[in-house]
Amino acid sequence: MHSHNCVDGEESENKYGVQNGYGTKKYTNGDVYVGNFRDGKAHGKGIYTWANTDIYDGEWHHGVKQGNGMWKGIDNESYIGEWVDSKADGYGVHMWASGDRYEGEW
């Protein structure tokens, strides 16, 4: 799972400075965030898509994955559950491409 914060190498569509509210942020590496912003950082609900097509769809707090969310990797690995500081933390379900599954506390 990626631990990329939503602050590096950004290109904001907002020409007037810091982004607040709903919008899109495109990164020079091909990553894209679509969702809510506060003070230029992902905050609230949003979807982050990495250039390799991994996706995180969930809650953000000041640029980090925080709250409930779903991550799906290109290799059919996924995690649905609670996040703290952009890491699986709390109750969640992790599925591996092999079909193995862990459900419980992280």
C-alpha positions in Angstrom: 0.0 0.0 0.0 1.2 3.5 -0.8 1.9 6.1 1.8 2.1 9.1 -0.5 0.8 12.3 1.0 -1.2 14.6 -1.2 1.3 17.4 -1.2 4.3 16.6 -3.4 4.8 17.8 -7.0 1.3 19.1 -7.3 -0.3 21.1 -10.1 -3.4 22.8 -8.8 -6.3 23.7 -11.1 -7.1 26.7 -8.9 -5.2 29.7 -10.3 -6.0 31.8 -7.2 -3.8 30.1 -4.6 -4.7 27.5 -2.0 -7.4 25.1 -2.9 -10.5 24.7 -0.7 -13.7 22.8 -1.4 -14.2 20.2 -4.2 -11.7 19.9 -7.0 -8.9 18.0 -8.8 -5.2 18.0 -8.3 -2.9 16.5 -10.9 0.7 15.5 -10.0 3.7 15.6 -12.3 4.2 11.9 -11.8 0.8 11.1 -13.2 -1.1 10.7 -9.9 -4.5 12.4 -9.6 -6.7 13.3 -6.6 -10.3 14.2 -7.0 -12.3 15.3 -4.0 -12.5 17.8 -1.1 -9.6 20.1 -0.1 -8.8 22.2 2.9 -5.8 24.6 2.7 -4.6 22.9 -0.4 -4.6 19.4 1.0 -6.9 16.4 0.6 -9.4 16.7 3.4 -12.8 15.0 3.6 -13.9 12.5 1.0 -11.8 11.9 -2.1 -10.3 9.5 -4.6 -6.6 9.3 -5.2 -5.5 7.4 -8.3 -1.8 6.6 -8.7 -0.2 6.5 -12.1 0.1 2.7 -11.9 -3.8 2.7 -11.4 -3.8 1.8 -7.7 -6.8 3.6 -6.1 -7.7 4.9 -2.6 -11.3 5.9 -2.2 -12.1 7.3 1.2 -11.6 9.9 3.9 -8.7 12.2 4.2 -7.4 14.5 7.0 -4.9 17.3 6.1 -3.4 15.3 3.2 -3.2 11.8 4.8 -5.6 8.8 4.6 -7.6 9.0 7.8 -10.9 7.4 8.7 -12.7 4.8 6.5 -11.5 4.0 3.0 -10.8 1.4 0.4 -7.5 0.8 -1.4 -7.3 -1.5 -4.5 -4.0 -2.4 -6.0 -3.2 -3.3 -9.6 -2.5 -6.9 -8.5 -6.0 -7.4 -7.2 -4.9 -6.9 -3.6 -7.2 -4.7 -1.6 -8.0 -3.3 1.9 -11.3 -1.9 3.2 -11.4 -0.5 6.6 -10.0 2.1 9.0 -6.9 4.2 8.3 -4.7 6.3 10.6 -1.8 8.5 9.2 -2.2 6.8 5.8 -1.7 3.3 7.2 -4.3 0.5 7.8 -5.1 0.9 11.5 -8.2 -0.4 13.3 -10.7 -2.8 11.9 -10.4 -3.8 8.3 -10.4 -6.6 5.7 -7.3 -7.2 3.5 -7.6 -9.5 0.5 -4.7 -10.8 -1.4 -4.6 -11.8 -5.1 -4.2 -15.5 -4.0 -7.6 -15.3 -2.3 -6.2 -15.2 1.2 -8.1 -12.9 3.5 -7.5 -11.3 6.9 -10.4 -9.6 8.7 -9.7 -8.0 12.1 -7.7 -5.4 13.9 -4.5 -3.8 12.4 
